[in-house]
């Protein structure tokens, strides 16, 4: 029988967007005949070369080392949990499927916080290996730069600091809108402040940074209803401005050394910034923050 599901998740062929049927070794497209095997619990749903990405996979291991301690990662986790609890109705109905889970620290935290995790997809095998070490959930290898091969009917999708890496962000959001069931939600974070864009962003593979109004327009033009959209990391703006404007003087060895400096965990400063971000999250519940180094959004596909 023709199906578009694998382990309860809906997918389409990454080559022709046709329906998929289950076969003993994985899935097969009913239209073009392409086969997509499951290997060691990972579905290889790729149309081109497996796992070719524009970033160095060693970055994932470096992030794994700091994301459970660095104020930025810890603060972002709390912001995302708050957003889901405040703006996602029936968050546990189908579970969250994450596009680009990185090294898995965020997904693991969300699971510990009571968010049901449905699975995740990434363009690099190393990411899925690291996620698999933390969580026993369905994982899918996909192509970089293509529309994610998601079929319709997903109830909750996550894309956390991934959209800025894509050449066509509007097309990616349109694909996610189509993949959601009516009433389903997308939870999204992106870097904010176009004036902060510099060679560190380019080194990280970023194409752009966003404003709140610009992100709202982008979401609405593909059909989303924006339920929540706000800045966060307001208190990180000043250190980032100093780093980005004067980084070549402070770290003359280049963008790599400046990026490493931003990821360094400095115990006293790190603790102070974590405490400050907790106060910021509390303030954001009652006032609108005028700026921030990042944006969080919850956008829903109309139930009509």
Buried (B, 14 or more C-beta within 10 A) or exposed (E): EEBBEBBEBBBBBBBBBBBBEBEEEBBBBBEEEBEBBBEEEBBBBBBEEEBEBEBEBEBBEBBBEBBBEBBBBBBBBBBBBBBBEEBBEEBEEBBBBBBBBBBBBBBBBBBEEEBBBBBBBBBBBBBBBBBBEBBEBBBBBBBBBBBBBBBBBBBBBBBBBBBBBBEEBBEBBBBBBBBBBEBBBBBBBBBBBEEBBBBBBEBBBBBBBBBBEBBBEBBEEBBBBBBBBBBBBBBBBEBBBEBBEEBBEEBEEEBEEBBEBBBEBEEEEBEEBBEBBEEBBEEBEEEEBEEBBBBBBBBBBEEE
